[in-house]
Amino acid sequence: AAVLLWSALQSRRGFFVDYGFAAFTTDFLLNVGAILAATTIYSSAPTALNTLLILPAIALYLLPHGSRTRSKKSSPPVVTNGVPEKRQGQASLDPLPERPFITHYRGSMMVVTCVAILAVDFRVFPRRFAKVETWGTSLMDMGVGSFVFAAGLASARPVLKARESGKTASIGASMTAAARHSVPLSILGLVRLYSIKGLDYAEHVSEYGVHWNFFFTLALLPAFAAIIQTLPWSLFSAHFIALSASLVYQVVLDTTSLKAYILTAPRDSLLSQNREGVFSFPPSYQVRVRSIKF
């Protein structure tokens, strides 16, 4: 609903063409304030919030068009030997153009993540949105999967462009590129680990374990994804393999003692101390690989 209102303001009034203080404030309220309200004071009344956002959008679409968008004058074509040259972009269309909706999805995901992390310690943030201890899925759990999915989407474009051109990066080059993403995330994971332990900050060990955290999961994903991307398989094959692996993993959980180990094993070794994070990595990896297909 907030995106609809933002689009109506831009398409019908050109409100964000001259990006001044009013446009910035409106942009912030729609893209940040609406998410904050949806996860706090309007968490129990989403219909009311959507109505408050949709009605002005409908009114804008019903009113006469008053766009202030600036129209650029087209320059005359360059003529060489009596033949007009094609403009840049007309000669060859990009088969994999950048998609604005992916950028918006990633931006909104980052906003709702920051809002949830900061608001979870306050009463106004519903407990049902916080991470679950054992069973079920909450808003913050979905955010974890969304981060992995978005990382796969962002990494898919260079891989697909390389395959369109018939080029395949070597395993060494792919691992080097993956290291550029993994090293900063590993540093963040270590900083979080030492800061949490050093400050004796309250933490839920059942979330990822004693030492593991989500930054370590994100740090390992690029390196393992690079292995899949360099193998001579089609993207459909990689997608099929990831889907099959997820089914096998679920069968293993249901038919062996792995589920009980993850939930109730004593923390008497390094693996058992971090079992939640370690055994949550395979599903995260499957989501990462399958997101490339999208």
C-alpha positions as CSV (number, residue, x, y, z in Angstrom):
1,A,0.0,0.0,0.0
2,A,2.9,2.4,0.8
3,V,4.5,1.6,-2.6
4,L,1.2,2.2,-4.3
5,L,0.9,5.7,-2.7
6,W,4.5,6.5,-3.5
7,S,4.0,5.4,-7.1
8,A,0.8,7.5,-7.3
9,L,2.6,10.6,-6.0
10,Q,5.3,10.2,-8.6
11,S,3.3,9.2,-11.6
12,R,0.4,11.6,-11.1
13,R,2.1,14.6,-9.5
14,G,5.8,14.1,-10.1
15,F,6.2,14.7,-6.4
16,F,9.8,13.3,-6.2
17,V,11.2,14.9,-9.3
18,D,12.4,17.9,-7.3
19,Y,13.8,16.0,-4.3
20,G,13.6,18.6,-1.6
21,F,12.8,18.4,2.1
22,A,9.1,17.7,1.5
23,A,9.9,14.9,-0.9
24,F,12.5,13.4,1.4
25,T,10.1,13.5,4.4
26,T,7.3,11.9,2.4
27,D,9.7,9.3,1.1
28,F,10.9,8.5,4.6
29,L,7.4,8.2,6.0
30,L,6.2,5.9,3.3
31,N,9.2,3.6,3.0
32,V,10.3,3.6,6.7
33,G,7.4,5.0,8.8
34,A,4.8,2.7,7.2
35,I,6.9,-0.4,7.9
36,L,7.5,0.8,11.5
37,A,3.8,1.4,12.0
38,A,2.9,-2.0,10.5
39,T,5.2,-3.8,12.9
40,T,4.2,-1.8,16.0
41,I,1.1,0.3,16.6
42,Y,-0.8,-1.1,13.6
43,S,0.4,-4.7,13.9
44,S,-3.1,-5.7,15.1
45,A,-4.9,-3.5,12.5
46,P,-3.3,-4.0,9.2
47,T,-6.5,-3.3,7.3
48,A,-6.8,0.2,8.9
49,L,-3.2,1.0,7.9
50,N,-3.7,-0.2,4.3
51,T,-6.9,1.8,4.0
52,L,-5.1,4.9,5.2
53,L,-2.5,4.4,2.5
54,I,-4.7,3.2,-0.4
55,L,-7.4,5.9,-0.2
56,P,-5.0,8.8,-0.9
57,A,-3.5,6.7,-3.8
58,I,-7.0,6.2,-5.3
59,A,-7.8,9.9,-4.9
60,L,-4.5,10.8,-6.7
61,Y,-5.4,8.5,-9.6
62,L,-8.9,9.9,-9.9
63,L,-7.7,13.5,-9.9
64,P,-6.6,15.1,-13.2
65,H,-3.0,14.3,-14.2
66,G,-0.6,17.0,-12.9
67,S,2.8,15.5,-13.4
68,R,5.8,17.7,-13.1
69,T,8.2,15.2,-14.7
70,R,10.8,16.8,-16.8
71,S,10.9,15.8,-20.5
72,K,14.3,15.7,-22.1
73,K,14.6,16.8,-25.6
74,S,15.8,14.1,-27.9
75,S,19.0,15.0,-29.7
76,P,19.1,14.4,-33.4
77,P,20.7,11.2,-34.6
78,V,24.4,11.2,-35.7
79,V,24.7,10.7,-39.4
80,T,27.7,8.9,-40.8
81,N,28.1,8.5,-44.6
82,G,24.4,9.3,-45.0
83,V,23.3,6.6,-42.6
84,P,22.0,7.5,-39.1
85,E,23.8,5.7,-36.3
86,K,21.9,3.8,-33.7
87,R,21.8,5.3,-30.3
88,Q,23.6,3.7,-27.4
89,G,21.3,1.1,-26.0
90,Q,19.5,0.5,-29.3
91,A,22.4,-1.4,-30.9
92,S,22.2,-4.2,-28.4
93,L,19.6,-4.6,-25.6
94,D,20.9,-5.9,-22.3
95,P,19.4,-9.4,-22.0
96,L,19.7,-9.1,-18.2
97,P,18.7,-5.5,-17.3
98,E,18.7,-4.3,-13.7
99,R,15.3,-4.7,-12.2
100,P,14.1,-1.8,-10.0
101,F,11.6,-4.1,-8.1
102,I,14.6,-6.2,-6.9
103,T,16.3,-3.1,-5.6
104,H,13.1,-2.0,-3.8
105,Y,12.7,-5.5,-2.4
106,R,16.2,-5.5,-1.0
107,G,15.8,-2.0,0.4
108,S,12.5,-2.7,2.1
109,M,13.9,-5.9,3.5
110,M,16.8,-4.0,5.0
111,V,14.5,-1.4,6.5
112,V,12.2,-4.0,8.1
113,T,15.2,-5.9,9.4
114,C,16.6,-2.8,11.1
115,V,13.2,-1.9,12.5
116,A,12.6,-5.4,13.9
117,I,16.0,-5.6,15.5
118,L,15.6,-2.3,17.2
119,A,12.0,-2.7,18.2
120,V,12.1,-6.3,19.4
121,D,13.2,-5.2,22.9
122,F,10.1,-3.0,23.3
123,R,6.6,-4.0,24.3
124,V,5.0,-2.3,21.3
125,F,6.7,-4.9,19.1
126,P,4.4,-8.0,19.2
127,R,6.1,-11.2,20.5
128,R,4.7,-13.2,17.6
129,F,7.0,-11.3,15.2
130,A,10.1,-12.3,17.2
131,K,12.1,-15.4,16.3
132,V,10.6,-18.6,17.5
133,E,12.4,-20.9,19.9
134,T,11.6,-24.3,18.3
135,W,8.6,-24.6,16.0
136,G,6.9,-22.3,13.6
137,T,8.0,-19.3,11.5
138,S,7.8,-15.6,12.4
139,L,8.5,-12.3,10.8
140,M,12.1,-12.2,11.9
141,D,12.6,-15.9,10.8
142,M,11.3,-14.9,7.4
143,G,13.8,-12.0,7.4
144,V,16.7,-14.5,7.8
145,G,15.5,-16.5,4.8
146,S,15.0,-13.2,2.8
147,F,18.6,-12.1,3.4
148,V,19.8,-15.4,2.0
149,F,17.4,-15.2,-0.9
150,A,18.3,-11.6,-1.7
151,A,22.0,-12.5,-1.6
152,G,21.4,-15.2,-4.2
153,L,19.4,-12.8,-6.4
154,A,22.2,-10.2,-6.3
155,S,24.9,-12.8,-7.1
156,A,22.9,-14.3,-10.0
157,R,23.3,-11.5,-12.5
158,P,27.0,-11.7,-13.1
159,V,26.8,-15.5,-13.2
160,L,24.0,-15.4,-15.8
161,K,25.8,-12.7,-17.9
162,A,28.9,-14.8,-18.0
163,R,26.9,-17.8,-19.1
164,E,25.1,-15.7,-21.8
165,S,28.5,-14.8,-23.2
166,G,29.6,-18.4,-23.0
167,K,32.3,-17.8,-20.4
168,T,32.7,-19.8,-17.2
169,A,34.9,-18.5,-14.4
170,S,37.5,-20.9,-13.0
171,I,37.1,-22.2,-9.4
172,G,40.0,-20.0,-8.3
173,A,38.6,-16.8,-9.7
174,S,35.2,-17.7,-8.2
175,M,36.6,-18.4,-4.8
176,T,38.6,-15.2,-4.9
177,A,35.4,-13.2,-5.7
178,A,33.6,-15.0,-3.0
179,A,36.3,-14.2,-0.5
180,R,35.7,-10.5,-1.1
181,H,32.2,-11.0,0.3
182,S,33.0,-13.6,2.9
183,V,35.9,-11.9,4.7
184,P,34.0,-8.7,5.8
185,L,31.1,-10.9,7.0
186,S,33.4,-13.1,8.9
187,I,34.9,-10.1,10.6
188,L,31.4,-8.8,11.5
189,G,30.6,-12.3,12.9
190,L,33.8,-12.2,15.1
191,V,33.1,-8.7,16.2
192,R,29.6,-9.6,17.2
193,L,30.8,-12.8,19.0
194,Y,33.4,-11.0,21.1
195,S,31.2,-8.0,21.8
196,I,28.3,-10.2,23.0
197,K,30.6,-12.3,25.2
198,G,32.6,-9.4,26.4
199,L,29.7,-7.2,27.4
200,D,27.7,-10.2,28.8
201,Y,24.8,-9.1,26.6
202,A,21.6,-11.2,26.9
203,E,21.4,-13.8,24.1
204,H,19.3,-16.7,23.1
205,V,21.7,-19.7,22.8
206,S,18.9,-21.7,21.1
207,E,19.0,-19.3,18.1
208,Y,22.3,-20.2,16.6
209,G,24.3,-21.8,19.4
210,V,27.0,-20.6,21.8
211,H,29.5,-19.2,19.3
212,W,27.7,-19.2,15.9
213,N,25.7,-16.2,14.5
214,F,24.0,-15.3,11.3
215,F,27.1,-13.5,10.0
216,F,29.0,-16.7,9.9
217,T,26.2,-18.3,7.9
218,L,26.3,-15.4,5.4
219,A,30.1,-15.6,5.2
220,L,30.1,-19.3,4.3
221,L,27.4,-19.1,1.6
222,P,29.4,-17.3,-1.2
223,A,32.2,-19.8,-1.1
224,F,29.9,-22.8,-1.3
225,A,27.7,-21.1,-3.9
226,A,30.8,-20.5,-6.0
227,I,31.4,-24.2,-6.2
228,I,28.0,-24.8,-7.6
229,Q,28.3,-21.9,-10.1
230,T,31.6,-23.2,-11.6
231,L,30.3,-26.8,-12.2
232,P,29.3,-27.6,-15.8
233,W,25.6,-27.9,-14.9
234,S,22.7,-25.8,-16.2
235,L,20.9,-23.5,-13.8
236,F,18.0,-25.9,-13.9
237,S,20.1,-28.8,-12.8
238,A,21.5,-26.8,-9.9
239,H,18.0,-25.8,-8.9
240,F,16.9,-29.4,-9.2
241,I,19.8,-30.6,-7.1
242,A,19.1,-28.0,-4.4
243,L,15.4,-28.9,-4.3
244,S,16.3,-32.6,-4.0
245,A,18.8,-31.9,-1.3
246,S,16.2,-30.0,0.7
247,L,13.8,-33.0,0.4
248,V,16.5,-35.4,1.5
249,Y,17.4,-33.2,4.4
250,Q,13.8,-33.1,5.6
251,V,13.5,-36.9,5.3
252,V,16.7,-37.2,7.4
253,L,15.2,-34.9,10.0
254,D,12.0,-36.9,10.2
255,T,13.4,-40.4,10.1
256,T,16.7,-40.2,12.2
257,S,17.7,-38.8,15.5
258,L,19.1,-35.6,14.0
259,K,16.0,-33.5,14.9
260,A,16.3,-34.6,18.5
261,Y,20.0,-33.9,18.5
262,I,19.4,-30.3,17.2
263,L,16.7,-29.6,19.8
264,T,17.8,-31.4,22.9
265,A,21.5,-32.6,22.7
266,P,23.7,-31.5,25.7
267,R,26.2,-28.8,24.8
268,D,29.3,-30.9,25.7
269,S,31.3,-30.3,22.4
270,L,32.0,-27.6,19.9
271,L,29.6,-29.0,17.5
272,S,26.8,-29.5,20.0
273,Q,27.3,-26.0,21.4
274,N,26.7,-24.6,17.9
275,R,24.4,-27.3,16.5
276,E,21.5,-24.8,15.6
277,G,23.8,-22.7,13.5
278,V,25.7,-25.6,11.9
279,F,22.6,-27.6,10.9
280,S,20.7,-24.5,9.7
281,F,23.5,-23.9,7.1
282,P,22.3,-26.7,4.6
283,P,18.8,-25.2,4.3
284,S,20.3,-21.7,3.9
285,Y,22.6,-23.0,1.2
286,Q,19.7,-24.6,-0.7
287,V,17.8,-21.3,-0.6
288,R,20.9,-19.5,-1.9
289,V,21.3,-21.9,-4.8
290,R,17.6,-22.0,-5.7
291,S,17.3,-18.2,-5.6
292,I,19.7,-18.0,-8.6
293,K,17.0,-19.7,-10.7
294,F,14.6,-16.8,-10.0
